[in-house]
Amino acid sequence: MSRDKIKRPDTVYNVDLLKALVCRSSVEWVVIHTNPKCERRAHDGLMAKGILAYLPIECIERSYGASSKKKQGSTYTTKRPMFVRYLFAGIDRDKGQCVDDVLSCDGVEGLVCFSENGSATRVSKADLCEVIDVSHGTFEGEPIPEGFIAVIADLPTGSKLALVKGAWRGIDYTYTGYDRAKQRLDGYIECKSGQIPLSVPVDAVELPALPNHQDDSSDPSGTGESIHQTNGATEAANPAN
């Protein structure tokens, strides 16, 4: 009699407990840049060394292809890192932890840095909690305005956008392409170490200006900006664990 294979269960977080840990602890949260396809390896390496690590996961719905034995057109759900090659680590100075401890972990390529002095960029607790909410499905985004995706798809390569959600909020984003099937943008952000490739959902960016043929009813101020609802707040849309 063959022994049934035991599938390792996915990590289940108590979201409220996780956010309370983030908000009340004294650790400094930084963004880890991993080696290709090493998000889980880096996460496990950090945890094994006693360093808090959080790897945001998102669920993606896929359609079975023609070569699959499943009924064509039916869908399945798969999980993947929300930020390809990135995760978060909490450095506890009170325990003597430092950046070198993080960099020495297997799968870690470096730390994200935007400052001139080369110090790792700190992630605010509020932003990290927002990432946790998005990853665990408690974030309810506003619908994308009609015509917004069409504008995104027609953007020329190299267009400058603003990131308006999550840990990257407030960072300038350079657009390089659009994946219509996934409704995600491809592009990169600039930091001291160079260009960091970043794929984000459509509603995570804000356009600096929409084309003049945009319906004037969406631009009550007459400034060429449309109104884009994001995370319950009204923002100018002129777009994410």
VEXDREN-2710 file (C-alpha; in Angstrom, 1 decimal):
% VEXDREN-2710
k/r/px/py/pz
1/MET/0.0/0.0/0.0
2/SER/1.5/3.3/-1.1
3/ARG/1.8/6.1/1.3
4/ASP/-0.2/9.2/0.4
5/LYS/1.9/12.3/-0.3
6/ILE/1.5/14.9/2.3
7/LYS/1.3/18.4/0.9
8/ARG/3.1/21.1/2.9
9/PRO/0.4/23.6/3.9
10/ASP/0.7/27.3/3.0
11/THR/1.7/29.6/5.8
12/VAL/-1.5/31.1/7.3
13/TYR/-1.2/34.5/8.9
14/ASN/-3.5/36.0/11.5
15/VAL/-3.7/39.4/9.7
16/ASP/-4.5/41.4/12.8
17/LEU/-1.8/39.8/14.8
18/LEU/0.7/40.3/12.0
19/LYS/-0.2/44.0/11.6
20/ALA/0.0/44.4/15.4
21/LEU/3.5/42.9/15.4
22/VAL/4.6/45.4/12.7
23/CYS/3.1/48.4/14.4
24/ARG/4.2/47.7/18.0
25/SER/7.7/46.2/17.4
26/SER/10.8/48.4/17.3
27/VAL/12.3/46.7/14.2
28/GLU/13.3/48.7/11.2
29/TRP/11.6/47.4/8.0
30/VAL/13.7/47.4/4.8
31/VAL/13.1/46.0/1.3
32/ILE/15.1/43.0/0.2
33/HIS/16.2/42.5/-3.4
34/THR/16.6/38.8/-4.0
35/ASN/18.3/36.7/-6.6
36/PRO/16.1/35.6/-9.5
37/LYS/13.3/33.2/-8.4
38/CYS/14.7/33.2/-4.8
39/GLU/12.0/35.0/-2.9
40/ARG/11.1/32.0/-0.8
41/ARG/14.7/31.0/-0.3
42/ALA/15.6/34.5/0.9
43/HIS/12.5/34.5/3.2
44/ASP/13.4/31.1/4.8
45/GLY/17.1/32.2/5.1
46/LEU/16.2/35.3/7.0
47/MET/13.8/33.6/9.3
48/ALA/16.3/30.8/10.0
49/LYS/18.8/33.5/11.1
50/GLY/16.2/35.0/13.5
51/ILE/15.4/38.0/11.3
52/LEU/11.7/38.8/10.7
53/ALA/10.7/38.5/7.1
54/TYR/7.5/39.0/5.2
55/LEU/6.9/37.8/1.7
56/PRO/3.6/39.2/0.3
57/ILE/1.7/36.7/-1.9
58/GLU/-1.0/37.4/-4.3
59/CYS/-3.6/35.0/-5.9
60/ILE/-3.8/35.1/-9.7
61/GLU/-6.6/33.5/-11.8
62/ARG/-5.4/31.7/-14.9
63/SER/-7.2/30.0/-17.7
64/TYR/-6.3/26.4/-18.8
65/GLY/-4.7/26.3/-22.2
66/ALA/-5.7/24.2/-25.1
67/SER/-3.1/21.5/-24.3
68/SER/-4.5/21.0/-20.8
69/LYS/-6.8/18.0/-20.0
70/LYS/-9.1/20.4/-18.2
71/LYS/-12.0/22.0/-19.9
72/GLN/-10.8/24.8/-22.1
73/GLY/-11.9/28.2/-20.8
74/SER/-12.1/27.0/-17.1
75/THR/-9.9/28.7/-14.7
76/TYR/-7.7/27.9/-11.7
77/THR/-6.0/30.1/-9.0
78/THR/-2.3/30.2/-8.5
79/LYS/-0.1/32.0/-6.0
80/ARG/3.0/34.0/-6.6
81/PRO/5.1/36.7/-4.9
82/MET/3.3/40.1/-5.1
83/PHE/6.6/41.8/-5.9
84/VAL/8.9/39.7/-8.1
85/ARG/12.4/39.5/-6.4
86/TYR/11.4/41.6/-3.4
87/LEU/10.3/41.0/0.2
88/PHE/10.5/42.8/3.5
89/ALA/12.8/42.2/6.4
90/GLY/12.7/43.6/10.0
91/ILE/16.1/44.5/11.5
92/ASP/16.0/44.5/15.3
93/ARG/18.8/46.7/16.5
94/ASP/18.0/45.8/20.2
95/LYS/19.1/42.2/19.3
96/GLY/22.3/43.4/17.6
97/GLN/21.0/42.7/14.1
98/CYS/22.4/44.8/11.3
99/VAL/22.3/45.1/7.5
100/ASP/25.3/42.8/7.1
101/ASP/23.2/40.0/8.8
102/VAL/20.6/40.4/6.1
103/LEU/23.0/40.6/3.2
104/SER/24.7/37.3/4.3
105/CYS/21.5/35.3/4.0
106/ASP/21.1/32.9/1.1
107/GLY/19.1/34.2/-1.8
108/VAL/19.6/37.9/-0.9
109/GLU/21.2/40.0/-3.6
110/GLY/21.0/43.4/-1.9
111/LEU/18.8/46.1/-0.2
112/VAL/16.8/48.7/-1.9
113/CYS/18.3/52.2/-1.5
114/PHE/17.2/55.6/-2.6
115/SER/19.4/57.8/-0.5
116/GLU/22.6/59.5/-1.5
117/ASN/24.5/58.1/1.5
118/GLY/23.8/54.5/0.5
119/SER/21.7/53.6/3.6
120/ALA/18.8/51.1/3.1
121/THR/15.4/52.7/2.5
122/ARG/13.1/52.2/5.5
123/VAL/9.5/51.2/4.9
124/SER/6.9/52.9/7.1
125/LYS/4.7/50.7/9.3
126/ALA/1.6/52.2/7.7
127/ASP/2.8/51.2/4.2
128/LEU/3.8/47.7/5.2
129/CYS/0.3/47.2/6.8
130/GLU/-1.2/48.3/3.6
131/VAL/0.8/45.7/1.7
132/ILE/-0.4/43.1/4.2
133/ASP/-4.0/44.1/3.6
134/VAL/-3.6/43.9/-0.1
135/SER/-1.9/40.5/0.1
136/HIS/-4.6/39.0/2.3
137/GLY/-7.5/40.3/0.3
138/THR/-8.8/42.8/2.9
139/PHE/-8.2/45.8/0.6
140/GLU/-11.1/46.7/-1.6
141/GLY/-9.9/48.8/-4.5
142/GLU/-12.1/51.2/-6.4
143/PRO/-13.1/50.3/-10.0
144/ILE/-10.7/51.5/-12.7
145/PRO/-12.3/54.4/-14.5
146/GLU/-13.7/53.7/-18.0
147/GLY/-11.1/54.4/-20.7
148/PHE/-8.2/54.4/-18.2
149/ILE/-6.8/51.1/-19.4
150/ALA/-6.9/52.2/-23.0
151/VAL/-4.9/55.3/-22.1
152/ILE/-2.3/53.1/-20.3
153/ALA/-2.0/50.7/-23.3
154/ASP/-1.3/53.7/-25.6
155/LEU/1.4/55.2/-23.5
156/PRO/4.8/55.5/-25.2
157/THR/7.7/53.6/-23.7
158/GLY/9.6/55.8/-21.3
159/SER/6.6/57.6/-20.0
160/LYS/7.0/58.9/-16.4
161/LEU/4.2/57.8/-14.0
162/ALA/3.8/58.1/-10.2
163/LEU/3.2/55.1/-8.0
164/VAL/0.3/55.8/-5.6
165/LYS/0.0/52.5/-3.6
166/GLY/1.9/50.3/-1.3
167/ALA/5.5/50.4/-0.2
168/TRP/6.6/52.2/-3.5
169/ARG/4.1/55.0/-3.1
170/GLY/5.6/58.4/-4.0
171/ILE/8.3/56.9/-6.1
172/ASP/8.6/57.9/-9.8
173/TYR/7.9/55.0/-12.2
174/THR/9.1/54.6/-15.8
175/TYR/6.7/52.7/-18.0
176/THR/8.0/50.2/-20.5
177/GLY/5.0/48.0/-21.4
178/TYR/1.5/46.7/-20.6
179/ASP/0.3/43.2/-20.1
180/ARG/-3.4/43.3/-21.2
181/ALA/-4.2/39.8/-19.9
182/LYS/-2.9/40.5/-16.4
183/GLN/-3.8/44.2/-16.4
184/ARG/-0.3/45.0/-15.1
185/LEU/2.3/47.5/-16.1
186/ASP/6.0/46.7/-16.7
187/GLY/8.6/49.3/-15.9
188/TYR/11.3/50.3/-13.5
189/ILE/12.2/52.6/-10.7
190/GLU/15.5/54.4/-10.2
191/CYS/17.7/54.0/-7.2
192/LYS/21.4/54.6/-6.4
193/SER/22.3/51.1/-7.5
194/GLY/20.5/51.6/-10.9
195/GLN/17.2/50.6/-12.4
196/ILE/15.0/48.1/-10.6
197/PRO/12.4/46.3/-12.8
198/LEU/8.9/46.4/-11.3
199/SER/5.6/45.0/-12.4
200/VAL/2.6/46.8/-10.9
201/PRO/-1.2/46.6/-11.3
202/VAL/-3.0/49.2/-13.3
203/ASP/-4.6/51.0/-10.4
204/ALA/-1.2/51.4/-8.6
205/VAL/-0.1/54.3/-10.8
206/GLU/-1.2/57.8/-11.6
207/LEU/-0.8/59.5/-14.9
208/PRO/0.7/63.0/-15.1
209/ALA/-1.7/64.0/-17.8
210/LEU/-4.4/62.5/-20.0
211/PRO/-4.9/63.2/-23.7
212/ASN/-6.9/66.3/-24.7
213/HIS/-9.6/64.1/-26.3
214/GLN/-10.6/62.9/-22.8
215/ASP/-14.2/63.7/-22.0
216/ASP/-14.4/67.1/-20.2
217/SER/-16.9/65.7/-17.8
218/SER/-14.1/63.8/-16.1
219/ASP/-12.1/67.0/-15.7
220/PRO/-14.1/69.4/-13.6
221/SER/-11.1/71.5/-12.8
222/GLY/-10.1/72.0/-16.5
223/THR/-6.5/71.0/-15.7
224/GLY/-6.4/68.0/-18.0
225/GLU/-6.6/65.5/-15.1
226/SER/-9.3/63.0/-14.5
227/ILE/-10.5/61.8/-11.2
228/HIS/-9.2/58.4/-10.1
229/GLN/-10.5/56.7/-6.9
230/THR/-7.8/54.9/-5.1
231/ASN/-8.1/53.2/-1.7
232/GLY/-11.1/55.2/-0.8
233/ALA/-9.5/58.6/-1.5
234/THR/-10.0/60.7/-4.6
235/GLU/-6.8/61.2/-6.5
236/ALA/-6.0/62.8/-9.9
237/ALA/-5.3/60.0/-12.4
238/ASN/-3.4/61.5/-15.2
239/PRO/-1.8/54.4/-12.2
240/ALA/0.9/45.7/-6.0
241/ASN/2.0/41.4/-2.3
END
